[in-house]
Amino acid sequence: MSVLGWIIAANIVVSLGSLVGVVTLSVKKEKLNQWLLGLVSLSAGGMMGAAFLNLLPEAIKSLGAEAALGWVLGAFSGFFILEKLLHWHHCHNQNCNDYMLGYMNLAGDSIHNLIDGLVIAATFVASVPLGIATTMAVALHEIPQEIGDFGVLVYSGWSRKKALIANLAVALVSVIGGVMGYFLATKLNLVAMLMSVAAGGFIYISAADLMPEMKKATGFKQSIGLLLVFLSGVGLMWWLKD
């Protein structure tokens, strides 16, 4: 399969995660929240592992430490600014309608998914194994996010069918991002820069968005359990290294 084929296929697979929301309608709220907390922990570990074990080492090889880390810092700051400007906040449960409207959620997700596509493309251009590892990290994050996004739309008054179609349409924006990323990475030779930006984004999402959710755990046993799940995500990214 060509590199572009890998990129498009990976983004379609990640986009299909948007359909998972409808499955949760038959799950009790308390049980769903427990599952989501575990998924968020796994996602946090996966993103941290992908950033520090997979993306950054590759970027540093090409750009040098100073330039690569500069792009990481810039991306980390940029994600914070983007979140503030768009009121973009990842939702990981079904009680987010108090602070986010459905349309604002979809707008923020469109940009987020476009960035996901760019990231996946850049890593596949660098190497297929790195692309697969990055796709895995993105997919782990998409599952709890899409469950929350679906809940936001439904609890904001959208019908289940309309919410499902809207979520899928917005998720497929990542395919557009993937094609754009392929052009930027191959024609303009921005692979290393895009990987540094991806690392900064992964670190921001994990540290500022996912790990605070883990801190909501009550009790020592639950906290230890979430830590082990987090470390499993890191371990998975280590296992998927080139």
Secondary structure, 3 states (H helix, E strand, C coil): CCHHHHHHHHHHHHHHHHHHHHHHHHCCHHHHHHHHHHHHHHHHHHHHHHHHHHHHHHHHHHHCHHHHHHHHHHHHHHHHHHHHHHCCCCCCCCCHHHCCCHHHHHHHHHHHHHHHHHHHHHHHHHCHHHHHHHHHHHHHHHHHHHHHHHHHHHHCCCCHHHHHHHHHHHHCHHHHHHHHHHHHHHHCCCHHHHHHHHHHHHHHHHHHHHHHHHCCCCCHHHHHHHHHHHHHHHHHHHHCCC
